[in-house]
Amino acid sequence: MCGIVGLYLKNKSLESQIGQMFAPMLAAMTGRGPDSAGFAIYGDEVPQGSIKLTLRHDDRSYDWAALAQRTQEQLNVKVEFVQNDLAAVFKITTDAKKATQYFTSQAPEVLILSAGRSIEILKAVGLPQQICDDFNLQAMQGSHIIGHTRMATESAVTLEGSHPFSTGQDLCLVHNGSFSNHNRLRLELERKGYAMKTENDTEVAAGYLTWRMDEGDSLDESLHHAIKDLDGFYTLAIGTRDGFAVIRDPIACKPALLAETDDYVAIASEYQALTTLPGIDKARIWEPEPATIYSWQRESH
Amino acid sequence: MPSMNLSKNSVRELNQLLHDQAGELTEPEWDIYESGGQHNVACGLNQQLNVNIHDHVGYFCAGMNQHANITVHGNAGPGVAENMMSGLVRIKGDASSAAGATAHGGLLVIEGNTGARCGISLKGSDIVVQGNVGHMSCFMAQAGTLVVCGDAGEALGDSLYETVIFVKGEVKSLGADCVEKPVRPEHISQLKNLLNRAGVDEDPSAFKRYGSARELYNFKIDNAY
């Protein structure tokens, strides 16, 4: 069991309230996933040619300013950073490859949670409400957000095993269910050069979508391939820089509900997570069909 | 007439009050508000109560019902009226997967659509769905009747025993050992009676009937111990 929630805003004027709208959704899924929780929020985009990384260090007194200073000098780039609890968001005037290579080799003590122009991933072990409070989710702004509350089955209760998973730029995935062919798929992806950081099955699914999109697939095309190649039971919510998608396995083992109004699209494992959304009593609410792709895309910007 | 608001009181408190009526019936009419998709609302009732729930409910609403008449004025989550023994459960909106699972008796009416596996392992209840049912409905169903006024998803009636299925719309595919069967006058009258009980205005002659071909392993006498 796990809980997944997602919120995609159609009405831009609500972007300043997305954290406030989303935090109660995540907390409402505590019963489905009390082990760890996390969310990926899209917004505050950096210009083309720059990259935004979410980094994390277990030590609250870690000197992020020193790391930023060092990065500026050694890469000869401009770095801005904001610390948020145990994480820090670094905006760097370079590309993703150079930035991630730099931190992997020169600052191996920090964990890279996400890389992209828009995405920020924040996650931790603990109860969802605590995690919302620690990262001050209520105050966050953005265009779309997906979140997860985990009840661990396939790998241990660790930060590394918590969702969302991201293996490509601005791409992330949350998952309720479990995959049965993740070991084979992991080997195949590793042979193609996609390194996984954990033993977790969901990370393999994220890696799979990254590979498909690198091959030129659109989000929808990559999900068509995923339905064929991913074996197991799952409800997935996927975020990209400008898109949001939901799919369920062909047997529809895991629950999902979609709600849509003129202002937003929301997904949740259970209706309980939707009750606090404004205008939910007037929303169109339905259960997504099995093996069917539901996606929403913003105009490219 | 008692009423309870589930944003203020717990489901456990509500269910205890409803169970307290099982011995001596003192309060037959109940109104429930703001259930907000919570699970296990009005489960295990065993008395001729009329319970109106004026909101959406989560998993297993009206499970194990005996004698009570429960109406949900909203949508229901998975496993509504699962293992019902008797009584009437009516969902004014949609129901999720496994509606009426393993139910032994009584009548379940769903005015909207249901998700997958409606009436899975049905053991004697009657289920009337005014909309569509999802895939694998009536999987391994043993007794009782499913009536679908809309369409049915893939693998309808897979591994069916004695349950009878009536469908008015399209059937995407039939499951293993489920076949269409002739509709004789006694089936029309059975269906007419059931539609009347459900308060559903449909022409019984517009439905097709499906049942078990009894060709699977367990139907062969040579395989008996």
Interface residues (C-beta under 8 A of the other chain):
Chain A: I251 A252 P255 E270 Y271 Q272 L274 T275 I285 W286 E287 P290
Chain B: G36 G37 Q38 H56 G58 Y59 N75 G77 P78 D94 S96 S97 G115 A116 G134 H135 M136
